[in-house]
């Protein structure tokens, strides 16, 4: 089984390889989107302030996760390179180090998030009942950081070896449980946004139990032993060295979205609610791009490890074609149905109009974000994490935030200034990403040797 999967990724037709790996990731992303949309749908029945509350703290939650995300991405890339080179024992050892890191570091991150919740949300612009609801939600989610980190480690281990299906199945189970629990805790037990957070934590806990069984109990060639959890300094050092740039890139992106939300919330809870609803919906149309990017990362890593560098270039070209074919009808579909999607969540006319306008505008950048994610995925797969970090920072801090400040100062567009800045930064960021990729030399020497 292990050799079949490796041979397929190293020798199979590129289109087939990309789609085989990407479809489960796409479906996994779709399931996660269903969870986010369902969560927003149920919370929206409580009122606009409640929707604004979970939208306001989303970047802060992303910040907690991103501190561990980079490590998992780096570890998954190294596993894919080991796997591509036929070094299965080292793949297992590295998987154990990822799990150890996830279970230790995430406890500290979660505790920091819990203790800093109120001043953090206040600094983001939360006031009054918005502040109260957002802090309550954020504190509970912070306590579940170890659960999220362990599930991310599991996904990285599986995707690194070319298994994108198992994480997808676990997500289906977890999200299904969350959809059942959401209305029970939010309405039946009358816990409001706190109930939404508790339902999320319980569903993630069940996912982690299953993931633990698959990693440590089920007989499999990648089955981990407790001895694999013993810290190994050379491996941890290499994971951290390659993961820190990715973590910095992800965390600065998250912090940038916190700054972005601070601009949005100045225009009122209604604009914040429209922004949050729009983001939930756009995550659906960006889903294929994220899936292709994740697949290309695995393809790049394993082919680099297997000494087939030319296939990485081929994977880039053909994945761009796939994203283009998917993005064009996706944009048209979203433009036509924007009003219906927003109306599903809210009946307030003003919020509906703002959400529809934002949704139509941001849908124009689907193809840009697809291309951007492919380039980032390749850089992650070949362990050029500094370039992936640089791209994320340039797009947000070098382009978007300065444009938002400029547009809001010199224009009379109101909240639309923020939407325009987002669109322009997506286009420019993609151009920079493609240029950086074309200047990158790919050599098998880059394979990790720890």
C-alpha positions as CSV (number, residue, x, y, z in Angstrom):
1,X,0.0,0.0,0.0
2,X,2.8,2.4,1.0
3,X,4.7,1.8,-2.2
4,X,1.6,2.0,-4.4
5,X,0.8,5.4,-3.0
6,X,4.4,6.6,-3.4
7,X,4.7,5.2,-6.9
8,X,1.4,6.9,-7.9
9,X,2.6,10.3,-6.8
10,X,6.0,9.9,-8.3
11,X,5.0,8.4,-11.6
12,X,1.3,8.8,-12.2
13,X,-0.2,11.3,-14.6
14,X,0.0,14.8,-13.0
15,X,-3.6,15.7,-13.6
16,X,-4.8,12.5,-12.1
17,X,-2.4,12.8,-9.1
18,X,-3.4,16.4,-8.4
19,X,-7.1,15.7,-8.6
20,X,-6.9,12.4,-6.6
21,X,-5.1,14.3,-3.8
22,X,-7.0,17.5,-4.1
23,X,-10.6,16.2,-4.1
24,X,-10.5,14.9,-0.6
25,X,-8.9,18.1,0.6
26,X,-11.6,20.1,-1.3
27,X,-14.3,18.0,0.3
28,X,-12.6,18.4,3.7
29,X,-12.6,22.2,3.2
30,X,-16.2,22.0,2.1
31,X,-17.1,20.2,5.3
32,X,-15.3,22.7,7.4
33,X,-17.1,25.4,5.5
34,X,-20.4,23.7,6.1
35,X,-19.5,23.8,9.8
36,X,-18.7,27.5,9.7
37,X,-21.8,28.3,7.7
38,X,-24.0,26.2,10.0
39,X,-22.4,27.8,13.1
40,X,-23.0,31.3,11.6
41,X,-26.5,30.3,10.6
42,X,-27.6,29.2,14.1
43,X,-25.8,32.2,15.8
44,X,-27.5,34.6,13.3
45,X,-30.8,33.6,14.8
46,X,-29.7,35.2,18.0
47,X,-29.1,38.6,16.4
48,X,-26.6,40.7,14.5
49,X,-24.4,41.4,17.6
50,X,-23.9,37.7,18.1
51,X,-22.8,37.2,14.5
52,X,-20.5,40.2,14.8
53,X,-19.0,38.8,17.9
54,X,-17.8,35.5,16.4
55,X,-16.7,37.3,13.3
56,X,-14.7,39.8,15.3
57,X,-12.7,37.2,17.2
58,X,-12.2,34.8,14.2
59,X,-8.7,36.4,13.4
60,X,-7.7,36.0,17.0
61,X,-8.7,32.3,16.9
62,X,-6.8,32.0,13.6
63,X,-3.8,33.6,15.4
64,X,-3.8,30.9,18.1
65,X,-4.0,28.1,15.5
66,X,-1.4,29.7,13.2
67,X,1.3,29.6,15.8
68,X,1.2,25.8,15.5
69,X,0.1,25.6,11.9
70,X,3.6,26.5,10.5
71,X,5.2,23.7,12.5
72,X,2.7,21.2,11.2
73,X,3.1,22.4,7.6
74,X,6.9,22.1,7.9
75,X,6.6,18.7,9.4
76,X,4.2,17.5,6.8
77,X,6.5,18.7,4.0
78,X,9.5,16.9,5.5
79,X,7.4,13.7,5.9
80,X,6.4,13.9,2.2
81,X,10.1,14.3,1.3
82,X,11.1,11.3,3.5
83,X,8.2,9.3,2.0
84,X,9.1,10.2,-1.5
85,X,12.7,9.0,-0.8
86,X,11.4,5.7,0.7
87,X,12.5,6.6,4.2
88,X,9.5,5.3,6.1
89,X,11.1,4.9,9.5
90,X,12.1,8.5,9.6
91,X,8.6,9.5,8.5
92,X,7.2,7.7,11.6
93,X,9.8,9.3,13.9
94,X,9.0,12.8,12.5
95,X,5.3,12.1,12.9
96,X,5.9,11.4,16.6
97,X,7.7,14.7,17.0
98,X,4.8,16.6,15.4
99,X,2.4,15.1,17.9
100,X,4.7,15.8,20.9
101,X,5.0,19.4,19.8
102,X,1.3,19.8,19.2
103,X,0.4,18.5,22.7
104,X,3.0,20.6,24.6
105,X,3.2,23.9,22.8
106,X,-0.6,24.3,22.2
107,X,-1.3,24.1,26.0
108,X,0.8,27.3,26.5
109,X,-0.9,29.0,23.5
110,X,-4.4,28.1,24.7
111,X,-3.7,29.4,28.2
112,X,-2.2,32.7,26.8
113,X,-5.4,33.1,24.7
114,X,-7.7,32.5,27.6
115,X,-5.9,35.0,29.9
116,X,-5.6,37.7,27.3
117,X,-9.1,37.4,25.9
118,X,-10.7,40.6,27.2
119,X,-7.9,43.1,26.5
120,X,-7.4,41.5,23.1
121,X,-11.0,41.8,22.0
122,X,-11.2,45.3,23.5
123,X,-8.1,46.3,21.4
124,X,-9.9,44.9,18.3
125,X,-12.8,47.3,18.8
126,X,-15.2,45.3,20.9
127,X,-17.4,47.3,23.2
128,X,-20.5,46.7,25.3
129,X,-22.4,43.5,24.6
130,X,-20.3,42.9,21.5
131,X,-17.2,42.7,23.8
132,X,-19.0,40.5,26.3
133,X,-20.2,37.9,23.7
134,X,-16.9,37.9,21.9
135,X,-14.8,37.4,25.0
136,X,-17.0,34.5,26.2
137,X,-16.7,32.7,22.8
138,X,-13.0,33.3,22.5
139,X,-12.2,32.0,26.0
140,X,-13.9,28.7,25.4
141,X,-12.3,28.2,21.9
142,X,-8.9,29.0,23.5
143,X,-9.3,26.1,25.9
144,X,-9.7,23.8,23.0
145,X,-6.4,24.8,21.3
146,X,-4.7,21.4,22.1
147,X,-7.6,19.6,20.4
148,X,-7.2,21.7,17.2
149,X,-3.4,21.3,17.3
150,X,-3.5,17.5,17.6
151,X,-6.0,17.3,14.7
152,X,-3.7,19.5,12.6
153,X,-0.8,17.3,13.4
154,X,-2.8,14.2,12.4
155,X,-3.7,15.8,9.1
156,X,-0.1,16.9,8.3
157,X,1.1,13.3,9.0
158,X,-1.5,11.8,6.7
159,X,-1.2,14.3,3.9
160,X,2.6,14.1,4.0
161,X,2.3,10.4,3.1
162,X,-0.2,11.1,0.4
163,X,-3.4,10.2,2.4
164,X,-5.8,13.0,2.0
165,X,-8.9,10.8,2.4
166,X,-8.7,9.9,6.0
167,X,-8.6,13.5,7.3
168,X,-11.6,14.2,5.1
169,X,-13.6,11.3,6.7
170,X,-12.8,12.5,10.2
171,X,-13.9,16.0,9.3
172,X,-17.2,14.7,8.1
173,X,-17.8,12.9,11.4
174,X,-16.7,15.9,13.5
175,X,-18.7,18.4,11.5
176,X,-21.8,16.2,11.5
177,X,-21.6,15.9,15.3
178,X,-21.2,19.7,15.6
179,X,-24.2,20.4,13.4
180,X,-26.3,18.2,15.7
181,X,-24.9,19.8,18.9
182,X,-25.1,23.4,17.8
183,X,-28.9,23.9,18.1
184,X,-29.0,21.9,21.3
185,X,-26.5,24.0,23.1
186,X,-27.4,27.3,21.5
187,X,-31.2,27.1,21.8
188,X,-32.4,24.1,23.8
189,X,-29.9,24.8,26.7
190,X,-30.1,28.5,26.1
191,X,-26.3,29.1,26.1
192,X,-26.1,31.4,23.0
193,X,-22.7,31.9,21.5
194,X,-21.1,30.0,24.4
195,X,-23.2,27.0,23.3
196,X,-21.7,27.3,19.8
197,X,-18.2,27.2,21.3
198,X,-19.0,24.2,23.5
199,X,-20.4,22.3,20.6
200,X,-17.3,23.0,18.6
201,X,-15.0,21.7,21.4
202,X,-17.0,18.5,21.9
203,X,-17.0,17.7,18.2
204,X,-13.2,18.3,18.0
205,X,-12.6,16.1,21.0
206,X,-14.4,13.2,19.3
207,X,-12.3,13.7,16.2
208,X,-9.1,13.6,18.3
209,X,-10.1,10.3,19.9
210,X,-10.5,8.7,16.5
211,X,-7.3,10.3,15.2
212,X,-5.4,8.9,18.3
213,X,-6.7,5.4,17.5
214,X,-5.6,5.7,13.9
215,X,-2.1,6.9,14.8
216,X,-1.3,4.8,17.8
217,X,-3.5,1.7,17.8
218,X,-4.6,0.6,14.4
219,X,-2.1,-1.6,12.6
220,X,-0.6,0.4,9.8
221,X,2.9,1.0,8.3
222,X,2.8,4.6,9.7
223,X,1.6,3.4,13.1
224,X,3.3,5.5,15.8
225,X,4.7,4.1,19.1
226,X,5.0,6.0,22.3
227,X,8.7,6.0,21.9
228,X,8.2,8.2,18.8
229,X,7.0,10.9,21.2
230,X,10.4,11.1,22.9
231,X,11.8,14.5,21.9
232,X,14.6,14.1,19.3
233,X,16.6,17.3,19.2
234,X,17.9,17.1,15.6
235,X,14.4,16.5,14.2
236,X,12.7,19.1,16.4
237,X,15.4,21.6,15.5
238,X,14.8,21.0,11.8
239,X,11.0,21.2,12.2
240,X,11.2,24.4,14.1
241,X,13.8,25.9,11.7
242,X,11.6,25.3,8.8
243,X,8.3,25.9,10.6
244,X,9.0,29.2,12.2
245,X,8.9,31.2,9.0
246,X,5.5,29.5,8.2
247,X,4.2,30.2,11.7
248,X,5.4,33.8,11.4
249,X,3.7,34.1,8.0
250,X,0.4,32.6,9.4
251,X,0.4,34.5,12.6
252,X,1.2,37.9,11.0
253,X,-1.6,37.1,8.6
254,X,-3.9,36.5,11.5
255,X,-2.8,39.6,13.2
256,X,-3.3,41.5,10.0
257,X,-6.9,40.3,9.9
258,X,-7.3,41.5,13.5
259,X,-6.2,44.9,12.3
260,X,-8.6,44.6,9.3
261,X,-11.5,43.8,11.6
262,X,-10.7,46.8,13.7
263,X,-11.2,49.0,10.6
264,X,-14.4,47.1,9.7
265,X,-16.0,47.3,13.2
266,X,-15.6,51.1,13.1
267,X,-18.4,51.2,10.6
268,X,-20.8,49.4,13.0
269,X,-22.0,46.0,14.0
270,X,-24.0,45.7,10.8
271,X,-20.9,46.1,8.6
272,X,-19.1,43.6,10.8
273,X,-21.9,41.1,10.5
274,X,-22.0,41.6,6.7
275,X,-18.3,41.1,6.5
276,X,-18.5,37.9,8.6
277,X,-21.3,36.4,6.6
278,X,-19.5,37.3,3.3
279,X,-16.4,35.6,4.5
280,X,-18.2,32.4,5.4
281,X,-19.7,32.2,1.9
282,X,-16.5,33.1,0.1
283,X,-14.8,30.3,1.9
284,X,-16.9,28.0,-0.3
285,X,-15.7,29.4,-3.6
286,X,-12.1,29.6,-2.4
287,X,-12.3,25.9,-1.4
288,X,-11.1,24.3,-4.7
289,X,-8.1,26.6,-4.7
290,X,-7.1,25.6,-1.1
291,X,-7.5,21.9,-2.1
292,X,-5.3,22.3,-5.2
293,X,-2.7,24.1,-3.1
294,X,-2.6,21.4,-0.5
295,X,-2.3,18.7,-3.1
296,X,0.5,20.5,-4.9
297,X,2.4,20.7,-1.7
298,X,2.4,16.9,-1.2
299,X,3.2,16.4,-4.9
300,X,6.2,18.8,-4.7
301,X,7.5,17.3,-1.5
302,X,7.4,13.7,-2.6
303,X,8.8,14.4,-6.0
304,X,11.6,16.5,-4.6
305,X,12.4,13.6,-2.2
306,X,12.3,11.1,-5.1
307,X,14.5,13.2,-7.3
308,X,11.9,14.0,-9.9
309,X,12.1,17.8,-9.9
310,X,10.7,18.3,-13.4
311,X,7.4,17.0,-12.2
312,X,7.1,19.9,-9.8
313,X,7.2,22.4,-12.7
314,X,4.6,20.2,-14.5
315,X,2.4,20.2,-11.4
316,X,2.5,24.0,-11.3
317,X,1.4,24.4,-14.9
318,X,-1.4,21.9,-14.8
319,X,-2.7,22.9,-11.4
320,X,-3.1,26.5,-12.7
321,X,-5.1,25.2,-15.6
322,X,-7.4,23.3,-13.2
323,X,-7.9,26.3,-11.0
324,X,-8.7,28.5,-14.0
325,X,-11.4,26.0,-15.2
326,X,-12.9,25.9,-11.8
327,X,-12.7,29.6,-10.9
328,X,-14.4,31.1,-13.9
329,X,-17.8,29.3,-13.5
330,X,-17.5,29.7,-9.7
331,X,-17.2,33.4,-10.0
332,X,-20.2,33.6,-12.4
333,X,-22.3,31.4,-10.1
334,X,-21.4,33.5,-7.0
335,X,-22.1,36.8,-8.8
336,X,-25.6,35.6,-9.9
337,X,-26.6,34.1,-6.5
338,X,-24.9,36.5,-4.1
339,X,-28.3,38.0,-2.9
340,X,-29.8,34.5,-2.2
341,X,-26.8,33.4,-0.2
342,X,-26.7,36.5,2.0
343,X,-30.5,36.4,2.5
344,X,-30.1,32.9,3.9
345,X,-28.3,34.3,6.9
346,X,-30.0,37.6,7.6
347,X,-33.2,39.5,6.8
348,X,-31.9,43.0,7.7
349,X,-32.1,44.9,4.4
350,X,-29.0,47.1,5.1
351,X,-26.8,44.1,6.1
352,X,-28.1,42.2,3.1
353,X,-27.1,44.9,0.7
354,X,-23.6,45.4,2.2
355,X,-23.0,41.6,2.3
356,X,-24.1,41.1,-1.3
357,X,-21.8,43.9,-2.6
358,X,-18.8,42.5,-0.7
359,X,-19.5,39.0,-1.9
360,X,-19.7,40.0,-5.5
361,X,-16.6,42.1,-5.4
362,X,-14.4,39.5,-3.6
363,X,-15.6,36.7,-5.9
364,X,-13.7,38.4,-8.7
365,X,-10.4,37.3,-7.1
366,X,-11.1,33.6,-7.0
367,X,-8.6,32.8,-9.8
368,X,-6.0,35.0,-8.1
369,X,-6.3,33.3,-4.8
370,X,-6.1,29.9,-6.5
371,X,-2.8,30.8,-8.2
372,X,-1.5,32.3,-5.0
373,X,-2.3,29.1,-3.0
374,X,-0.6,26.9,-5.6
375,X,2.7,28.9,-5.3
376,X,2.6,28.9,-1.5
377,X,1.8,25.1,-1.6
378,X,4.9,24.5,-3.8
379,X,7.1,26.5,-1.5
380,X,5.8,24.7,1.5
381,X,6.3,21.3,-0.2
382,X,9.9,21.9,-1.1
383,X,10.6,23.4,2.4
384,X,11.3,27.0,1.1
385,X,9.2,28.3,4.0
386,X,10.8,31.7,4.0
387,X,9.4,32.4,0.6
388,X,5.9,31.2,1.7
389,X,6.1,33.5,4.7
390,X,7.3,36.5,2.6
391,X,4.3,36.1,0.2
392,X,1.8,36.1,3.0
393,X,3.3,39.1,4.7
394,X,3.7,41.1,1.4
395,X,0.1,40.5,0.4
396,X,-1.3,41.6,3.8
397,X,1.2,44.0,5.4
398,X,2.9,45.3,2.3
399,X,-0.2,45.8,0.2
400,X,-3.6,45.3,1.9
401,X,-3.2,47.2,5.2
402,X,-1.5,50.2,3.7
403,X,-4.1,50.4,1.0
404,X,-6.9,50.2,3.5
405,X,-5.3,53.1,5.5
406,X,-4.9,55.1,2.3
407,X,-8.3,54.4,0.8
408,X,-10.2,55.2,4.1
409,X,-8.3,58.4,4.4
410,X,-8.6,59.9,0.9
411,X,-11.9,58.4,-0.3
412,X,-15.6,58.8,0.4
413,X,-16.4,55.1,-0.2
414,X,-17.0,54.3,3.5
415,X,-16.7,50.6,4.2
416,X,-16.3,49.9,0.5
417,X,-12.8,51.3,0.9
418,X,-11.8,48.1,2.7
419,X,-13.4,45.8,0.1
420,X,-11.5,47.6,-2.8
421,X,-8.2,47.4,-0.9
422,X,-8.8,43.6,-0.5
423,X,-9.4,43.1,-4.2
424,X,-6.5,45.1,-5.4
425,X,-4.1,43.5,-2.9
426,X,-5.2,40.0,-4.0
427,X,-4.4,40.8,-7.7
428,X,-1.0,42.4,-6.9
429,X,-0.1,39.7,-4.4
430,X,-0.7,37.0,-7.0
431,X,1.5,38.7,-9.5
432,X,4.3,38.9,-7.0
433,X,3.8,35.2,-6.1
434,X,4.1,34.1,-9.7
435,X,7.2,36.2,-10.3
436,X,8.8,34.8,-7.2
437,X,8.1,31.2,-8.3
438,X,9.5,31.7,-11.8
439,X,12.8,32.9,-10.2
440,X,13.1,29.9,-8.0
441,X,15.5,27.1,-8.8
442,X,14.4,23.6,-7.8
443,X,17.1,21.1,-7.0
444,X,17.0,17.7,-5.2
445,X,19.7,19.0,-2.8
446,X,17.0,20.8,-0.8
447,X,15.8,17.4,0.6
448,X,16.0,17.5,4.4
449,X,18.8,15.3,5.9
450,X,18.1,14.9,9.6
